[in-house]
Amino acid sequence: MPDSAERVARRLKLPHLRLTLALANTGQISAAARALNMSQPAASRMLAEMERLLGAPVCVRGPKGVELSETGLALAERARRILTELSEAGRDVVEIRSGKAGRVYLGAVSAPAIDLVVPALQRLKTAHPTIEAHVEVGTSDSLVPRLLEGQLDFVIGRVPGHLDIADFDMRPVQPEVVSLLVRRDHPLARARGVPLAALSDYEWVMQPAGTPLRRAMEYSFSSRALPMPRVSLISTSFLVLLAMIWRSDAIAPVAEEAARMLAGDSGMAPGVGVLDLAERIEITPYAVITRAGRHLSPTARLFHAEICALIEGGRGFATEGARLQGV
């Protein structure tokens, strides 16, 4: 008689799940063994034991390592979720037992990292001085998969188009506005109501192709039948961006929040100004994103609630039908 699902589940142990996940991550028995701080023979024996208990191969050995079988892939997907939930349960217990705020792990694209994450931490520190925020700033393409893997509590960004929206709970924020940075003595720095048509002949500093900021600029030019300006530098670094516009007549689009922080007499870079544009340029809205149905740790809930309170008090959440796409 074939094994029931319940009988198979009873045979599996946490070390089996950890080994399967390590094999999925490394593709080699020796590397998986090192990741688990065990010898390769011990890992091989555990793998053989697991395959015997399951009655099916977990991986297929090849000249360059191992590839998970269909059984192994299914097991690895479940193992990732189970081990993540156990780790988060441990965090919950420690935080509740100590009565203190612990750590939150979150990711954010650059604008909300400046506009929301730092102010939220400052506000929470008053009542919860022990809170510790681990913040990763990057593109949504790099951050949202880490959210799915349980490495981040929540992300402020956009769900990449290749992922299933149903896997996430999202609260979209109102669209961002684009500002164009130039050096303070740029030929157009003192002009008012500058049209996009006047900007095509200048060189530009842009984010990589496919990012929302880059798409917003490309759409703004193409929708007005204007030629795209020459992009001389592609970078996501504010330092690189500032260095370029300080030394040239280049123009750099950034989110309005970043422009407020960087430009003007009260900004971090007083030698940088913002062009007074005739047209309003918007970026598709980002969102506060969690995994669907996920239980946040007490500290993550605190931080998530503070972020949402800042949004409500400032830009506000977008309507339910707001577009959420891109990186």
C-alpha positions as CSV (number, residue, x, y, z in Angstrom):
1,M,0.0,0.0,0.0
2,P,1.5,3.4,-0.9
3,D,2.4,5.8,2.0
4,S,-0.1,8.3,3.0
5,A,0.8,12.0,3.0
6,E,0.6,12.1,6.8
7,R,2.9,9.1,7.1
8,V,5.5,10.7,4.8
9,A,5.3,13.9,6.8
10,R,5.9,12.1,10.1
11,R,9.1,10.6,8.8
12,L,10.6,14.0,7.8
13,K,12.7,15.8,10.4
14,L,14.1,19.3,10.5
15,P,17.6,18.2,9.6
16,H,16.1,16.7,6.4
17,L,14.5,20.0,5.5
18,R,17.7,22.0,6.2
19,L,19.7,19.6,4.0
20,T,17.2,19.8,1.1
21,L,17.3,23.6,1.3
22,A,21.1,23.7,1.5
23,L,21.2,21.5,-1.6
24,A,18.8,23.8,-3.4
25,N,20.9,26.8,-2.6
26,T,24.4,25.3,-3.3
27,G,23.9,22.6,-5.9
28,Q,26.6,20.5,-4.2
29,I,26.6,18.0,-1.4
30,S,30.0,19.2,-0.1
31,A,28.9,22.9,-0.1
32,A,25.6,21.9,1.6
33,A,27.5,20.0,4.2
34,R,29.7,23.0,5.0
35,A,26.7,25.3,5.2
36,L,25.2,23.0,7.8
37,N,28.5,22.5,9.6
38,M,28.6,18.8,9.0
39,S,30.9,16.4,7.2
40,Q,30.2,15.4,3.6
41,P,29.8,11.7,4.4
42,A,27.3,12.6,7.1
43,A,25.4,14.7,4.6
44,S,25.4,11.9,2.1
45,R,24.1,9.4,4.7
46,M,21.3,11.8,5.6
47,L,20.4,12.3,2.0
48,A,20.3,8.5,1.4
49,E,18.1,8.1,4.6
50,M,15.8,10.8,3.4
51,E,15.4,9.3,-0.1
52,R,14.7,5.9,1.5
53,L,12.1,7.4,3.8
54,L,10.4,9.2,0.9
55,G,10.7,6.4,-1.5
56,A,11.9,8.8,-4.2
57,P,15.1,10.5,-5.2
58,V,15.6,14.0,-3.8
59,C,18.3,15.0,-6.3
60,V,20.1,13.8,-9.4
61,R,23.9,13.7,-9.3
62,G,25.8,15.1,-12.3
63,P,29.4,15.9,-13.2
64,K,29.1,19.4,-11.7
65,G,27.1,18.7,-8.6
66,V,23.5,17.8,-8.0
67,E,20.2,19.0,-9.3
68,L,17.0,18.6,-7.3
69,S,14.5,16.1,-8.6
70,E,10.8,17.0,-8.9
71,T,10.4,15.6,-5.4
72,G,13.4,17.6,-4.1
73,L,12.1,20.9,-5.7
74,A,8.7,20.4,-4.0
75,L,10.3,19.6,-0.7
76,A,12.7,22.6,-0.9
77,E,9.9,25.0,-1.5
78,R,8.1,23.8,1.5
79,A,11.3,23.6,3.6
80,R,12.0,27.3,2.9
81,R,8.6,28.3,4.2
82,I,8.7,26.0,7.2
83,L,12.2,27.0,8.3
84,T,11.4,30.7,7.8
85,E,8.3,30.4,10.0
86,L,10.2,28.6,12.7
87,S,12.9,31.3,12.7
88,E,10.2,34.0,12.9
89,A,8.5,32.2,15.7
90,G,11.8,32.2,17.6
91,R,12.0,36.0,17.1
92,D,8.5,36.5,18.3
93,V,9.1,34.4,21.5
94,V,12.4,36.3,22.3
95,E,10.8,39.7,21.8
96,I,7.6,38.9,23.8
97,R,9.7,37.3,26.6
98,S,12.0,40.2,26.9
99,G,9.3,42.8,26.6
100,K,11.6,44.9,24.4
101,A,11.4,45.8,20.7
102,G,13.9,43.8,18.8
103,R,15.0,43.8,15.1
104,V,13.1,44.5,11.9
105,Y,14.5,43.6,8.5
106,L,13.1,45.6,5.6
107,G,13.9,46.6,2.1
108,A,13.1,49.9,0.4
109,V,13.6,51.6,-2.9
110,S,15.6,54.8,-2.5
111,A,12.8,57.5,-2.2
112,P,10.8,55.8,0.7
113,A,14.0,54.8,2.4
114,I,14.8,58.5,2.7
115,D,11.2,59.8,3.2
116,L,9.8,57.0,5.4
117,V,12.2,54.6,6.9
118,V,14.5,57.1,8.6
119,P,11.7,59.2,10.1
120,A,9.9,56.0,11.3
121,L,13.0,54.8,13.1
122,Q,13.5,58.2,14.7
123,R,9.9,58.3,16.0
124,L,10.0,54.7,17.3
125,K,13.3,55.2,19.1
126,T,11.6,57.5,21.6
127,A,9.3,54.8,23.0
128,H,11.4,51.8,22.0
129,P,15.1,52.7,22.4
130,T,16.2,49.1,21.8
131,I,14.6,48.8,18.4
132,E,17.1,47.9,15.6
133,A,16.3,48.4,12.0
134,H,18.2,46.5,9.3
135,V,17.4,48.3,6.0
136,E,18.5,47.2,2.6
137,V,18.1,49.8,-0.2
138,G,17.9,48.5,-3.7
139,T,15.6,47.8,-6.6
140,S,12.4,45.9,-6.2
141,D,13.7,43.2,-8.5
142,S,16.3,42.4,-5.8
143,L,14.2,43.1,-2.7
144,V,10.8,41.4,-3.3
145,P,12.3,37.9,-4.0
146,R,14.1,38.2,-0.6
147,L,10.7,39.0,1.0
148,L,9.3,35.8,-0.5
149,E,12.2,33.9,1.0
150,G,11.6,35.3,4.4
151,Q,14.8,37.3,4.6
152,L,12.9,40.6,4.9
153,D,9.8,41.4,7.0
154,F,8.3,43.8,4.4
155,V,9.4,45.9,1.5
156,I,8.5,49.4,0.3
157,G,8.7,49.1,-3.4
158,R,7.0,47.5,-6.4
159,V,6.2,43.9,-7.3
160,P,8.2,42.9,-10.3
161,G,6.1,41.8,-13.3
162,H,7.3,38.2,-13.3
163,L,5.9,37.5,-9.8
164,D,2.4,36.6,-8.8
165,I,0.5,39.5,-7.2
166,A,-1.6,37.0,-5.3
167,D,1.5,36.1,-3.2
168,F,1.5,39.6,-1.6
169,D,-0.5,42.0,0.5
170,M,0.0,45.5,-0.7
171,R,-0.9,49.1,0.2
172,P,-0.1,51.3,-2.7
173,V,1.1,54.8,-2.1
174,Q,0.3,57.8,-4.2
175,P,2.5,58.3,-7.2
176,E,6.0,59.9,-6.8
177,V,6.9,63.1,-8.5
178,V,10.1,63.4,-10.5
179,S,12.5,66.3,-9.9
180,L,15.4,67.1,-12.2
181,L,18.7,68.0,-10.5
182,V,21.4,70.3,-12.0
183,R,24.3,72.3,-10.6
184,R,23.3,75.6,-9.2
185,D,24.9,77.6,-12.1
186,H,23.5,75.4,-14.8
187,P,22.3,77.4,-17.9
188,L,18.6,76.6,-17.0
189,A,18.9,76.7,-13.2
190,R,17.2,80.1,-12.9
191,A,14.6,79.6,-15.7
192,R,10.9,79.2,-14.8
193,G,8.5,76.7,-16.4
194,V,11.2,74.9,-18.3
195,P,9.6,72.6,-21.0
196,L,10.9,69.1,-21.6
197,A,11.6,70.2,-25.2
198,A,14.4,72.4,-23.9
199,L,16.2,69.5,-22.2
200,S,16.8,67.1,-25.1
201,D,20.2,68.6,-26.0
202,Y,21.8,68.1,-22.6
203,E,23.4,64.9,-21.4
204,W,21.7,63.0,-18.6
205,V,22.5,60.8,-15.7
206,M,19.9,58.0,-15.6
207,Q,19.0,54.9,-13.6
208,P,19.3,51.6,-15.4
209,A,16.8,50.7,-18.1
210,G,13.5,49.3,-16.8
211,T,13.5,51.1,-13.5
212,P,10.4,53.2,-12.8
213,L,12.3,56.5,-12.8
214,R,13.9,55.7,-16.2
215,R,10.5,54.6,-17.6
216,A,8.8,57.7,-16.3
217,M,11.4,59.9,-18.2
218,E,11.2,57.8,-21.3
219,Y,7.4,58.0,-21.4
220,S,7.5,61.8,-20.8
221,F,9.7,62.4,-23.8
222,S,8.1,59.8,-26.1
223,S,4.5,60.9,-25.3
224,R,5.4,64.4,-26.4
225,A,7.1,63.2,-29.6
226,L,10.4,64.4,-28.3
227,P,13.8,62.8,-28.9
228,M,15.3,61.0,-26.0
229,P,18.2,62.9,-24.5
230,R,21.7,61.4,-24.6
231,V,22.4,59.3,-21.5
232,S,26.1,59.7,-20.6
233,L,26.1,57.9,-17.3
234,I,23.9,55.1,-15.8
235,S,24.0,54.7,-12.0
236,T,21.8,54.2,-9.0
237,S,24.4,55.9,-6.7
238,F,23.6,59.4,-5.4
239,L,27.3,60.1,-5.0
240,V,28.1,59.3,-8.6
241,L,25.0,61.3,-9.7
242,L,26.2,64.4,-7.7
243,A,29.8,64.1,-8.9
244,M,28.6,64.1,-12.5
245,I,26.2,67.1,-12.3
246,W,28.8,69.1,-10.3
247,R,31.3,68.8,-13.1
248,S,29.0,69.2,-16.1
249,D,25.7,70.5,-17.5
250,A,24.2,67.1,-17.0
251,I,20.6,66.6,-15.7
252,A,19.7,63.9,-13.3
253,P,16.1,62.8,-12.5
254,V,15.4,61.7,-8.9
255,A,12.3,61.3,-6.8
256,E,11.0,64.5,-5.2
257,E,11.9,63.3,-1.7
258,A,15.5,62.7,-2.7
259,A,15.7,66.1,-4.3
260,R,14.4,67.8,-1.1
261,M,17.1,66.0,0.9
262,L,20.0,66.8,-1.6
263,A,19.3,70.1,-3.2
264,G,19.2,73.7,-2.1
265,D,20.6,75.8,0.8
266,S,19.1,73.4,3.3
267,G,20.1,70.2,1.5
268,M,23.1,68.0,1.8
269,A,24.4,69.4,-1.5
270,P,23.9,73.1,-1.6
271,G,25.7,73.4,-4.9
272,V,22.8,71.5,-6.5
273,G,19.5,72.9,-7.6
274,V,16.1,71.6,-9.0
275,L,14.8,72.7,-12.4
276,D,11.4,74.4,-12.4
277,L,9.6,72.2,-14.9
278,A,6.6,73.2,-16.9
279,E,5.3,69.6,-16.9
280,R,4.6,67.3,-14.0
281,I,6.3,63.9,-14.3
282,E,5.1,61.0,-12.1
283,I,6.5,57.6,-11.3
284,T,4.1,54.6,-10.9
285,P,3.3,54.2,-7.2
286,Y,5.3,52.0,-4.9
287,A,3.6,50.1,-2.1
288,V,4.1,48.7,1.4
289,I,4.4,45.0,0.6
290,T,4.2,42.0,2.9
291,R,3.8,38.3,2.0
292,A,0.2,37.3,1.8
293,G,-1.2,35.9,5.0
294,R,2.1,36.5,6.8
295,H,2.3,37.1,10.5
296,L,4.7,39.9,11.3
297,S,6.9,39.8,14.4
298,P,5.9,42.4,17.1
299,T,8.8,44.7,16.2
300,A,8.0,44.4,12.4
301,R,4.4,45.2,13.2
302,L,5.5,48.3,15.1
303,F,7.7,49.5,12.3
304,H,5.1,48.6,9.6
305,A,2.4,50.6,11.5
306,E,4.7,53.6,11.9
307,I,5.5,53.6,8.2
308,C,1.8,53.5,7.3
309,A,1.1,56.3,9.8
310,L,3.7,58.5,8.1
311,I,2.2,57.8,4.7
312,E,-1.3,58.6,5.9
313,G,-0.1,61.8,7.4
314,G,1.8,62.8,4.3
315,R,1.3,61.6,0.7
316,G,-1.5,59.1,1.6
317,F,-2.3,55.7,0.2
318,A,-3.5,55.4,-3.4
319,T,-6.8,54.1,-4.5
320,E,-7.3,50.3,-4.8
321,G,-6.9,50.4,-8.6
322,A,-3.5,52.1,-8.6
323,R,-1.0,50.4,-10.9
324,L,1.9,48.5,-9.2
325,Q,4.6,47.4,-11.6
326,G,8.2,47.6,-12.4
327,V,11.3,47.7,-10.2
